């Protein structure tokens, strides 16, 4: 049992929320990390915002693909009083139409810093898309402590995709997402240690928990801590992590004499939530039967029937993954590019083309999943009968004409009349 005299520091407990307190759909990303402040404040919070091109609207203006957004970042205290804010108006230019639709997975990112006194806060990010009038919102809850009241404490955890030491200082590349499933083998958990007393040796380790159950952990790493601040990091191995869902990542500081991360001689703890939703396994884990039905644009009917006839869910998953393994363009690696691209296209279709049915079942969804994003989109209306048209252009002078004849966004394929091609992965 941990002795009460030890300082157990929860420097930043971070969850991403929607207004109802549930996990948000990841249209864009917001992160907020608490660090020790300076002489004028107890702490500071570093706020990162990443906005993918695919969620904002680009217009062709003078041959350039332009988007315009308003970005508001503000902090509220536990009584919902606003304590600080920032406002940006940004014009974003994409290289071409393909890029503006998210085909190259491009994004813009912004960074903010706010000084804060100790307490509980909510960080709110709001985006207004000028051309579509769409609004997006993300929230993160943070806890700020008065770091100098503790003999030893830890900052919040910043996720990194890369880190290197240059002239005694770290050059870091923040991983602007909390979905570690987008990484193949590992990532880095960056943090700061604050020591108010004499120099000391401590040991640190990470633990990755799911529903309070330990999934994996690291060996102890010894670091020398001077009086003041010490930056450090741990490499987190996720190469064998297969379960999708929410995880809690903990960094634990121990007395320098401990020999095991199971020791109760803990000096400080910091933690944050992360998620693991690999596009390879997302649909399979959520609903294997639906994932099999989604094969209609890549598999023949008899292939789908053979997988569906399998009795148990585990066997269905196995057969489904075998189907995709046969189409893996890089079988020597653990990542299946074809399967990932296919289900990513289905995800995009569900988000962008939903009408009376799921987006992947619409005519636009069908063409998008099989052929990918068009090179160009033209919009046209007939004011007499209120029909909305969309013309998609692909390479090779291929065009697809869709018509919405009822005004509810139900675009049906008008030309060509039939489309029965199958998805094929192209490098």
C-alpha positions in Angstrom: 0.0 0.0 0.0 1.3 3.5 -0.9 2.3 5.5 2.2 0.3 8.7 2.6 3.4 10.8 3.1 4.4 10.2 -0.6 3.5 12.8 -3.1 1.2 11.3 -5.7 0.9 13.9 -8.5 -1.8 13.7 -11.2 -0.2 16.5 -13.3 -2.7 16.2 -16.2 -5.6 13.9 -16.5 -6.8 14.5 -20.1 -9.9 13.2 -21.8 -11.3 14.4 -25.1 -15.1 15.1 -24.8 -18.0 16.3 -26.7 -20.7 18.4 -25.1 -22.4 15.4 -23.6 -19.2 14.1 -22.0 -18.8 11.2 -24.4 -15.8 10.4 -26.6 -15.8 12.7 -29.6 -15.7 11.6 -33.2 -12.3 12.5 -34.4 -13.0 15.2 -37.1 -10.0 17.1 -35.9 -7.6 16.9 -33.0 -7.1 18.9 -29.9 -4.4 18.2 -27.3 -3.6 20.1 -24.1 -0.5 19.4 -21.9 0.2 20.9 -18.5 3.7 22.0 -17.6 5.3 24.0 -14.8 4.9 27.7 -15.4 7.2 30.6 -14.4 7.3 33.1 -11.5 4.0 34.6 -12.5 1.8 31.5 -12.7 1.5 28.1 -11.2 1.6 26.4 -14.6 1.1 26.7 -18.3 -0.9 24.6 -20.8 0.4 23.9 -24.3 -2.5 23.5 -26.7 -2.2 21.8 -30.1 -4.8 21.8 -32.8 -4.6 19.8 -36.0 -7.3 20.2 -38.7 -7.3 17.8 -41.7 -8.1 19.2 -45.1 -10.9 16.7 -45.5 -13.2 18.3 -43.0 -13.0 21.9 -44.3 -14.5 23.3 -47.5 -12.2 24.5 -50.3 -13.5 26.6 -53.2 -11.8 27.1 -56.6 -11.1 30.8 -56.6 -9.1 32.1 -59.5 -7.6 28.6 -60.1 -6.6 28.3 -56.5 -8.2 26.0 -54.0 -8.9 28.1 -50.9 -10.5 27.5 -47.5 -11.3 30.0 -44.8 -11.8 29.2 -41.1 -12.2 30.9 -37.8 -10.5 29.2 -34.9 -11.4 30.0 -31.3 -9.5 28.6 -28.3 -10.7 29.4 -24.8 -10.4 28.1 -21.3 -13.1 27.9 -18.7 -12.8 27.2 -15.0 -14.8 24.7 -12.9 -17.6 27.3 -12.6 -17.7 27.6 -16.4 -16.2 31.1 -16.3 -14.0 32.0 -19.3 -10.4 32.7 -18.1 -8.5 33.2 -21.3 -9.0 32.9 -25.1 -7.4 33.2 -28.5 -9.0 33.9 -31.9 -7.5 33.3 -35.4 -8.8 33.9 -38.9 -7.0 31.7 -41.4 -6.9 31.3 -45.1 -5.6 27.9 -46.3 -4.5 27.1 -49.8 -4.4 23.5 -51.1 -2.1 22.4 -53.9 -4.9 21.0 -56.0 -8.4 19.6 -55.8 -7.2 16.2 -54.9 -5.2 17.6 -52.0 -8.1 19.7 -50.8 -10.3 16.5 -50.5 -7.8 14.9 -48.1 -6.3 12.5 -50.6 -2.8 13.3 -49.4 -3.8 13.4 -45.7 -2.6 17.0 -45.4 -3.6 19.2 -42.4 -2.9 22.5 -40.8 -1.7 22.7 -37.2 -1.7 25.5 -34.6 0.0 25.9 -31.2 -1.0 28.1 -28.2 0.3 28.6 -24.7 -1.8 29.8 -21.7 -0.5 30.6 -18.2 -2.8 29.2 -15.5 -3.2 29.1 -11.7 -3.9 25.7 -10.0 -7.3 24.3 -10.5 -9.6 22.4 -12.9 -10.2 23.7 -16.4 -11.8 22.9 -19.7 -9.9 23.7 -22.9 -12.4 24.4 -25.8 -11.6 24.6 -29.5 -14.2 25.8 -32.0 -13.8 25.9 -35.8 -16.2 27.7 -38.1 -15.8 26.9 -41.8 -16.6 30.1 -43.8 -17.7 28.4 -47.0 -19.9 25.6 -45.6 -20.8 27.3 -42.3 -20.1 24.0 -40.6 -19.0 24.2 -36.9 -16.7 21.8 -35.1 -16.0 21.7 -31.4 -13.6 19.7 -29.2 -13.0 19.9 -25.4 -10.3 18.6 -23.1 -10.4 18.6 -19.3 -7.2 19.4 -17.5 -6.0 19.6 -13.9 -3.4 22.1 -13.0 -1.4 21.8 -9.8 0.9 24.2 -8.0 4.1 22.4 -8.9 6.4 24.2 -6.5 4.4 22.9 -3.5 5.7 19.3 -4.2 9.2 18.2 -3.5 9.0 16.2 -6.8 6.3 16.3 -9.5 5.7 15.4 -13.1 4.3 17.4 -16.0 1.6 16.2 -18.3 2.5 13.7 -21.1 3.2 14.9 -24.6 3.1 12.2 -27.3 6.0 12.3 -29.8 6.6 10.5 -33.1 10.3 11.4 -33.0 12.9 12.7 -30.6 16.6 13.4 -30.9 19.2 15.1 -28.7 21.0 18.1 -30.3 23.7 19.8 -28.2 22.2 18.6 -25.0 18.7 19.7 -25.9 15.8 17.6 -27.3 14.5 18.2 -30.7 10.9 16.8 -30.6 8.2 16.1 -33.2 4.8 16.1 -31.4 2.4 13.3 -32.6 -0.6 15.4 -33.3 -3.2 12.8 -32.5 -4.2 10.7 -29.6 -4.9 7.6 -31.8 -1.7 5.6 -31.3 -3.1 3.0 -33.8 -1.8 5.3 -36.6 1.7 4.4 -35.5 3.3 1.1 -36.5 5.7 0.1 -33.7 6.3 2.7 -31.0 6.0 6.3 -29.9 7.6 8.5 -27.3 6.0 9.8 -24.1 7.7 13.1 -23.3 7.5 14.7 -19.8 9.3 17.0 -17.4 10.4 16.3 -13.8 10.4 19.1 -11.3 12.6 18.8 -8.2 12.4 21.4 -5.4 15.1 19.9 -3.1 18.6 18.5 -3.5 19.7 16.6 -6.7 18.7 13.0 -6.7 18.5 9.8 -8.7 15.0 8.5 -9.5 13.6 5.7 -11.7 10.7 6.0 -14.1 8.5 3.5 -16.0 5.3 3.6 -18.0 2.2 1.5 -17.7 -0.5 1.1 -20.3 -3.9 0.2 -18.8 -7.3 -0.7 -20.4 -10.3 -0.7 -18.1 -7.8 -0.4 -15.1 -6.2 -3.7 -16.2 -2.4 -3.6 -16.9 -1.8 -4.4 -20.6 1.9 -3.7 -20.7 4.6 -1.8 -19.0 8.3 -0.9 -19.3 11.4 -1.7 -17.3 12.8 1.0 -15.0 14.8 3.8 -16.4 17.2 5.7 -14.1 17.6 9.4 -14.5 19.5 12.0 -12.5 17.4 14.9 -11.4 19.0 18.3 -10.6 17.3 21.0 -8.6 14.8 22.6 -10.9 13.6 21.0 -14.2 14.6 17.9 -16.1 13.2 16.8 -19.4 12.9 13.1 -20.2 11.0 10.6 -22.2 10.1 6.9 -22.4 9.7 4.9 -25.6 6.4 3.0 -25.6 6.3 -0.2 -27.6 3.0 -0.9 -29.3 4.1 -3.3 -31.9 2.1 -6.2 -30.4 -0.9 -4.1 -29.3 -4.0 -5.5 -31.0 -7.0 -4.4 -29.0 -8.8 -1.3 -30.2 -10.3 1.1 -27.7 -9.4 3.5 -24.9 -6.2 3.2 -22.8 -4.7 5.1 -19.9 -1.0 5.8 -20.2 0.8 6.4 -16.9 4.3 7.6 -16.2 5.4 6.7 -12.7 8.4 8.1 -10.8 10.0 5.8 -8.2 12.6 6.2 -5.5 16.0 5.5 -7.0 16.5 2.4 -4.9 13.6 0.4 -6.2 14.3 -2.7 -8.4 10.8 -3.3 -9.8 8.1 -1.2 -11.4 5.7 -3.1 -9.0 7.3 -1.2 -6.1 5.0 0.8 -3.8 7.8 3.4 -3.3 6.2 5.9 -5.7 7.2 9.5 -5.8 4.8 10.9 -8.5 2.4 9.8 -11.2 1.1 11.5 -14.3 -1.4 10.0 -16.8 -3.4 10.7 -19.9 -5.9 8.9 -22.1 -5.0 7.6 -25.6 -6.9 5.4 -28.0 -5.9 2.6 -30.4 -8.1 2.5 -33.4 -6.2 1.0 -36.3 -8.0 1.4 -39.6 -7.0 -2.2 -40.2 -9.1 -3.5 -37.4 -11.6 -0.8 -36.6 -14.5 -2.1 -38.6 -13.6 -5.7 -37.9 -13.6 -5.1 -34.1 -16.8 -3.0 -34.2 -19.0 -5.3 -36.3 -17.4 -8.2 -38.2 -20.7 -9.0 -40.1 -20.9 -5.4 -41.4 -17.2 -5.4 -42.3 -17.9 -8.5 -44.4 -20.8 -6.8 -46.1 -18.5 -3.9 -46.9 -16.5 -6.2 -49.1 -19.1 -5.8 -51.9 -16.8 -3.4 -53.8 -13.7 -5.6 -53.7 -14.9 -9.2 -53.4 -17.0 -11.5 -55.6 -20.3 -12.7 -54.2 -19.1 -16.3 -53.7 -16.1 -15.0 -51.7 -18.4 -13.0 -49.4 -20.7 -16.0 -49.0 -17.8 -18.3 -48.0 -16.8 -15.9 -45.2 -20.4 -15.3 -44.0 -21.1 -19.1 -43.8 -18.4 -19.4 -41.1 -20.2 -20.0 -37.8 -18.3 -18.2 -35.0 -17.3 -14.5 -35.0 -13.7 -15.4 -34.3 -13.7 -17.6 -37.5 -15.3 -14.8 -39.5 -12.6 -12.4 -38.4 -9.9 -14.9 -39.3 -11.4 -15.6 -42.8 -11.8 -11.8 -43.4 -8.2 -11.1 -42.5 -7.1 -14.0 -44.7 -9.1 -12.4 -47.6 -7.1 -9.2 -47.1 -3.8 -11.0 -46.6 -4.1 -12.3 -50.1 -4.3 -8.7 -51.3 -1.6 -7.3 -49.1 0.9 -5.4 -51.4 3.6 -5.7 -48.7 3.1 -9.2 -47.0 6.5 -9.0 -45.3 5.3 -6.1 -43.1 2.6 -6.0 -40.4 0.7 -3.2 -42.2 -1.8 -4.0 -45.0 -2.0 -0.9 -47.2 -4.9 -2.2 -49.3 -7.1 -3.1 -46.4 -6.3 0.2 -44.6 -7.0 2.3 -47.7 -10.3 0.4 -48.5 -11.8 0.9 -45.0 -10.5 4.5 -44.8 -12.4 5.2 -48.0 -15.5 3.6 -46.4 -15.1 5.8 -43.4 -14.8 8.9 -45.5 -17.9 7.8 -47.6 -19.9 7.3 -44.4 -19.0 10.8 -43.2 -19.4 12.7 -46.5 -22.1 10.9 -48.5 -24.7 9.8 -46.0 -28.2 10.1 -47.3 -31.2 7.8 -46.8 -28.7 5.1 -46.2 -25.1 4.8 -45.0 -22.6 6.7 -47.1 -20.8 3.6 -48.3 -24.0 2.3 -49.9 -24.7 5.5 -51.9 -23.7 5.9 -55.5 -21.1 8.5 -54.6 -19.8 6.2 -51.9 -19.5 3.3 -54.3 -17.5 5.3 -56.9 -15.3 6.9 -54.2 -14.4 3.6 -52.6 -13.6 1.9 -55.9 -11.7 4.7 -57.6 -10.7 7.1 -54.8 -11.1 10.9 -54.8 -11.9 12.5 -58.1 -9.3 14.9 -59.6 -12.0 17.6 -60.0 -15.6 18.2 -59.0 -18.0 20.5 -60.8 -21.3 21.8 -59.3 -24.3 22.8 -61.3 -28.0 23.5 -60.6 -31.1 23.7 -62.7 -33.2 26.3 -61.2 -36.4 25.3 -63.0 -36.8 21.9 -61.5 -34.4 22.3 -58.5 -32.0 19.5 -59.5 -28.5 19.6 -58.1 -25.7 18.0 -60.2 -22.2 16.9 -59.3 -19.7 16.0 -62.0 -16.6 14.0 -60.9 -13.6 13.9 -63.2 -10.9 11.2 -63.1 -7.8 10.6 -65.1 -8.2 9.1 -68.5 -11.0 11.5 -69.3 -13.5 9.5 -67.1 -16.5 11.4 -65.8 -19.3 10.5 -63.4 -22.5 12.6 -63.3 -24.6 12.5 -60.1 -28.0 14.1 -59.6 -29.9 15.1 -56.5 -33.5 15.3 -57.7 -35.3 15.9 -54.3 -33.0 18.3 -52.5 -32.1 16.0 -49.7 -28.5 15.2 -50.8 -29.4 11.9 -52.3 -27.1 12.0 -55.3 -27.8 9.1 -57.8 -25.5 8.1 -60.6 -26.9 9.4 -63.9 -23.9 8.7 -66.2 -22.6 6.1 -66.8 -25.8 4.2 -66.2 -23.9 1.1 -64.9 -20.8 0.8 -62.7 -19.6 -2.6 -61.6 -15.9 -2.2 -61.2 -14.0 -3.6 -58.2 -11.5 -1.9 -55.9 -7.8 -2.5 -56.7 -5.0 -1.1 -54.6 -2.6 1.0 -56.6 0.7 2.3 -55.1 
